[in-house]
Amino acid sequence: MDTPPAAETLPPELPPDDERIEQTEEFRGLRRAFRGFAFPVTAGFVLWYLLYALLSVYAPSFMATKLFGHINLALVLGLLQFASTFAIAAWYARYADRRLDPAAAAIRAQYGSTNLVAPREAGE
């Protein structure tokens, strides 16, 4: 009957792959790049939305200002909310293509992609 070796003879256990990768400078740089984009843009969009909501509640006569025909300022600002959402999504996609995706691909290449999720290829 085999007995397990004593605890002091066992080699130290390595942390899982994801924990080792999270501790690297490359991964920290990738997180900084993501946060450097996502946090300010999110804060700006939330402030823009709150401005719209506050103007709607506290300045209804200002929001009712006719711009042309039956189109008032509230309608234009509301539509700009949608436009800014799509613009931010396109901006992020371009930013990710240029700054985030190459860094993530380098990390995947360096540490192997066996346990890491790779982006799906076109046509899959």
C-alpha positions as CSV (number, residue, x, y, z in Angstrom):
1,M,0.0,0.0,0.0
2,D,1.5,3.3,-1.1
3,T,1.4,6.2,1.3
4,P,1.6,9.8,0.0
5,P,4.9,11.5,0.6
6,A,5.3,13.8,3.6
7,A,4.1,17.3,3.1
8,E,7.6,18.8,3.4
9,T,8.8,16.7,0.4
10,L,6.0,17.9,-2.0
11,P,7.1,20.6,-4.5
12,P,5.4,24.0,-3.9
13,E,2.2,24.2,-5.9
14,L,2.1,26.8,-8.7
15,P,-0.9,29.1,-8.9
16,P,-3.4,28.4,-11.7
17,D,-2.6,29.9,-15.1
18,D,-5.1,32.7,-14.8
19,E,-3.6,33.9,-11.5
20,R,0.0,33.8,-12.9
21,I,-1.1,35.8,-16.0
22,E,-3.0,38.4,-13.8
23,Q,0.3,39.1,-12.0
24,T,2.3,39.9,-15.1
25,E,3.1,43.5,-16.2
26,E,1.6,42.8,-19.7
27,F,-1.8,41.9,-18.2
28,R,-1.7,44.9,-15.8
29,G,-1.0,47.1,-18.8
30,L,-3.9,45.7,-20.7
31,R,-6.2,46.3,-17.7
32,R,-4.9,49.9,-17.4
33,A,-5.5,50.5,-21.1
34,F,-9.1,49.2,-20.8
35,R,-9.8,51.1,-17.7
36,G,-8.2,54.3,-19.1
37,F,-10.8,54.2,-21.9
38,A,-13.9,52.6,-20.2
39,F,-14.1,54.6,-17.0
40,P,-13.8,58.1,-18.4
41,V,-16.1,57.4,-21.3
42,T,-18.7,55.8,-19.0
43,A,-18.5,58.7,-16.6
44,G,-18.9,61.2,-19.4
45,F,-21.9,59.3,-20.8
46,V,-23.6,59.1,-17.4
47,L,-23.1,62.8,-16.9
48,W,-24.5,63.5,-20.3
49,Y,-27.6,61.3,-19.6
50,L,-28.1,63.0,-16.2
51,L,-27.9,66.4,-17.7
52,Y,-30.6,65.4,-20.2
53,A,-32.8,64.0,-17.4
54,L,-32.2,66.9,-15.1
55,L,-33.0,69.4,-17.8
56,S,-36.2,67.5,-18.6
57,V,-37.3,67.7,-14.9
58,Y,-36.1,71.1,-13.9
59,A,-36.1,73.1,-17.1
60,P,-39.2,72.0,-19.0
61,S,-39.6,75.3,-20.7
62,F,-36.0,75.2,-21.9
63,M,-36.5,71.7,-23.2
64,A,-39.7,72.7,-24.9
65,T,-37.9,75.3,-27.0
66,K,-38.9,74.9,-30.6
67,L,-36.0,74.5,-33.0
68,F,-38.0,74.0,-36.2
69,G,-41.5,72.9,-37.0
70,H,-42.7,70.5,-34.3
71,I,-39.1,69.6,-33.3
72,N,-38.1,70.8,-29.9
73,L,-34.8,70.7,-28.0
74,A,-35.9,67.7,-25.8
75,L,-36.4,65.6,-28.9
76,V,-33.1,66.5,-30.4
77,L,-31.2,65.9,-27.2
78,G,-33.0,62.6,-26.7
79,L,-32.1,61.5,-30.2
80,L,-28.5,62.6,-29.5
81,Q,-28.5,60.1,-26.6
82,F,-29.0,57.3,-29.1
83,A,-26.5,58.7,-31.5
84,S,-23.9,59.1,-28.7
85,T,-24.4,55.5,-27.6
86,F,-23.7,54.2,-31.1
87,A,-20.7,56.6,-31.5
88,I,-19.2,55.3,-28.2
89,A,-19.7,51.7,-29.3
90,A,-17.9,52.4,-32.6
91,W,-15.2,54.3,-30.8
92,Y,-14.6,51.5,-28.4
93,A,-14.5,48.9,-31.2
94,R,-11.8,50.9,-32.9
95,Y,-9.9,51.5,-29.7
96,A,-10.0,47.7,-28.8
97,D,-8.8,46.8,-32.3
98,R,-5.8,49.1,-32.0
99,R,-4.9,48.9,-28.4
100,L,-6.5,46.0,-26.5
101,D,-6.7,43.2,-29.0
102,P,-3.0,43.2,-30.0
103,A,-2.0,43.2,-26.3
104,A,-4.4,40.4,-25.5
105,A,-3.2,38.3,-28.5
106,A,0.4,38.8,-27.3
107,I,-0.6,37.5,-23.9
108,R,-2.3,34.5,-25.4
109,A,0.7,33.8,-27.6
110,Q,3.1,34.1,-24.7
111,Y,1.2,31.9,-22.3
112,G,-0.5,29.6,-24.7
113,S,-4.2,29.6,-25.5
114,T,-5.1,26.2,-24.0
115,N,-6.9,27.7,-21.0
116,L,-7.5,31.2,-22.4
117,V,-10.5,32.2,-24.4
118,A,-9.5,33.3,-27.9
119,P,-11.7,35.5,-30.1
120,R,-13.9,33.6,-32.6
121,E,-12.6,33.5,-36.1
122,A,-14.9,34.8,-38.9
123,G,-17.1,32.0,-40.4
124,E,-17.2,29.9,-37.2
